[in-house]
Amino acid sequence: MNSPRLTENLLLSGLSAAARLRLTGDRPPVTLALSEILSEAGARIRHVYFPIDGFISLITPAQGRGQLEIGLVGNEGMLGVPLLLGINVSPLRAMVQGPGRAWRVDAASMQQELAANPGLRAALNRYLYVFLAQLMQTATCTRFHLIEARLARWLLMTRDRAHSNQFHITHEFLALMLGVRRVGVTSAASALQRRKLIRYRRGDISVLDVRGLERAACDCYGIDKKIYARTLGRKHRESGTATTGATLLASRIVSSIACEAPCTVQGTFPSADLGDRPLLS
């Protein structure tokens, strides 16, 4: 059964009405088209995107088979985190993987608001920490974990951001996500399908058994979600003051993505080259 598609970005929804109005004004969300390029590596950041019901792939700036998707941004986050560090150049290519809507804020307005609003900067810096932790976890995952477990992890991450058990991803893009040849993707997807965890046909993926897919995934999926919960879900322990935008943000993110079950590692090897080896179910 599909989860309902959300109608808000969790970072923006945690802001005060005045701060949000300064960022988005009365402009409607923009539409993100499938495969649309929102930024190129080395290019100036002109806009920040806060996805609502679409999601964005972050891809390393290599050519051909050397490309690798190293992160996903959905309604839990934002595209444009270098601005939080005072840098207006993107280190990665950003491509829409899931079409939908997003709030778009021009970079100059975002920088002005960050300078004038310490609360906003503090909340977004916590997201920046989580974002960087995800990138580091992906590097570990790519180096050590089997392709089948990595594929299960990425399918769960995509499901979380699509807010649906059904989505479309081609073999070519799955290979880009995992940094392996298409034959490796075929072997891994077939193994998950034989275990009746997913159904995959011509790029249309249905997650049939979420708990089973979590057990098939490497522990990186659970680690990512625990980092979100620990960093963005920290309660306001020091005082009994009224709920602030930051604590509202934290509670909403935790309720959306908090880890519900432990994930186990299916196997590790000391070489990423083994990712192309056919797997047994």
N, C-alpha and C positions, 0 to 999 in steps of 0.2 A: 504494500500500500504506500502511495506517495505521501511525503510530508507536504503540508501546504506551503506554497511559495510565499516568502516573506516580502513585506512591503516597506522595509526600512534598512538603512545601514546602521549597524550597531555602534560604530564610532560616532557618527553624527547624532544618533538618537540619544547619546549620553551627554550631549552638550546642552547648555541653556538655550532657550528659544532665541535670545538676543544674539548669542554667538553663532548659532546656526544661520540666522537671518543674515548676519554680516557675511557669511561664507557663500550661501546659496542664493541670497536675495529671494525674489519671487519667481525665479526662473524654474521651469519644469525640468525633470531629469532628462538626460540625453539617452538615446538608444544605442546600445553596443551591438554591432553586427558580427556574426560569426567570422572569425579569421581576420578581423579588423586589427591593424597595427596601431597601437596607441602611443608608442614611443619606440625609438631605436637606440641601441647602445651607442653612447658617445654623443647623443643629441641633447640639446637643451630641453629641460622639462618646462613645458608651457602650461600644462594643466595637471591638476590632481583629480583622481577619480575615486569616488566612494561607491562601489557597486551596491546595488539593491537586490536584484535577482539574476544578474549575470555574473560571470567570473572570468578572471584574466590569468593567463599563463605567463610566467617570467622565464625567459630563455637566454642561455649564455650566448655571447656574441661570436660564435664560431661559425664556420661555413660547412655546409653539407652534413655528413654523418657526425661531425664533431659537435653539433648542437645538442643541448640538453636542457630540458625543462627542470628548473631547480626550485620553483615555488608556484603557489597558487594564491590568488587574492579573490576572495568572495565578499559577502556582505559583512563579514567580521572585520574587514580591514580597509586598506586604502592603497592606491597606486601613487607613488611619488614620495616615498619615505626619505630619499636623499635630502629633500628640502628641510627635514627636521635636523639635519646636520649642517645646514647652511650651504649645501651643494646643490646646484641647479642643473646638473648633468646626470643622465640616467646611465648606469653601468650595464643594464640589461635590456633586451628587447621585450616588449610587452604586447601580447597578442590575445585577442578575445577568444577564449575557448568555449564559453557558454554565453550565447546571446541573451540580452536582457537590458535592464535600465541601470543607470548610474547617475549620481550627482557629480557634476563637473565644476571644479573651482579653478580659476586661473591662478597661476603660480604666484603672481605678485600679491593678490588678495590673501592667499594662504600665508605668505611670509609676513605680511603686515599683521594678520591676526595672531600668528605665533609670537611675534614680538610684543604685542599688546596684551596677550592673554596667557599669563603663566600657568593657569589651570589647564588650558587646552594643551599647551606644550607638555606639561607633566603627563597628562593622560595619553597623548600620542607617543611620548617617549617610552611609555610602558609597552605600547603596541610595537614600537621599533625594536625593543628588546626581544619580544616574542618572535617577530619577523626574522631577526638575525639568528635566533636559536633554531628556527625552522630550517634556514639555509644550512646551518652547520650540521643539523641532524640529517638533512638530505645528502650532504657530502659523505657522511659516515655510511648511510644506507647504500649509496651507489657503490662505495668501495667494498663493502663486506657482505651484503646480503644477497641471497638468491633471487633470481628474477621473478619467480612465482610469488614470493613473499612481498617483493617490492611492487609488483603489479597489484596485488591485493591492497596494499597500502594506498597507492595512488588512486585506485578505483574508489576506495572509501573516502579519500580526501575530495575527489571530484563529486561524489554523491553528497557529501556534506554541503558543498558550495552550490550544487545544482538544486538542492532541497527536493530531490526526487530519486527514486530507485531506477529510473530510466533516463538514459542520456545517450548522446551520439559521439563516438570517438573512433576515428579510422585507425587501421593498423599502422599507417605511416606516422600518425601523431602519437600513438602508443609507443612506437619505437623511439620517437623523439623524447617522450616523457622519461623513458627508462635508459636511453643511451645505448641501445642494443640493436642488432639487425632484426628485420621483420620476422625471420624464422624463429628467433627467440621469443618474440611476442606471441606468435602463433602457438608455440609449444606451451607457454605459460597460460595463455587464455584457454587453451584446450584442456589443460589440467584442471583449472578452476571450474570449467564447464562440466567436466566429467564428474566432479565432486558435487555438482548441482548447486554451486554457490552463485554462479552467474549464468546468464544466457547471452550469447554473443553471435550476431549475424549481421554481416555487411556494415559494421560500424555501430549498430544499435546494441547497446548494452543494457541488460536488466539485472539488477542485483536481486537474487532470489532468496538469499540467506545472509542477512547482515551479520548475525552473530558468528556464523561459520566463516564469513569473509574476514572478520576481525581476528578469529583464531588463526586463519591462514596468513595474515599479514605479519610482517616483522614488528618488533616492539617499538619501532620508530613512530608508528601511528599513535600508539598510546602515550608515548613520551611527549609528542607534539601537543596533544590535547591536555595533558597534565601541566605542561608549561603554560598554556593559555589559562587554565583554571587557577594555577598558583600565582601568576603574575597579574592577570587582569581580573581575577576573581577574589583578590585579597579584601577581606572585610575591613571596615573602618573601625579598628580595634581600640584606637587610642582615645576616642571620645564618643559621647552619645549624641552628637549633633545630628541635625536632620540630614536625610539622604541628599548627597550632592550629585552633580552630573557624572563625576568619576565613579561613584559607587553604583549608580544606576547603570552606567556602561558595563561595569564589571558583572553585575548580576545578570544582565541580559546576555552577555557573551557566554557566561558560564552555563546558563540555561540552554543556550543554543548548541554549544559544542563541548560541554564537559564530558569527560570520558566515562562511559557507562559500564565498560567491562575491560578487564585486563587483556592485553594482546601478547602473544607469545612468538618467539623467534622460531622459525621452522628450520633454520640452518644457516651457517655462515662459512665463508671460505676466504682465504687470504688474497684472492685476486678477482677484480671485477670482470676479467675476461671470461670467467665461468658463467657470466650472465647469459651467454648465447648457448649454453649447453642445454639440450632437451631435458625436461624435468618429468619425473614420474608423479602420478597422482597418489 
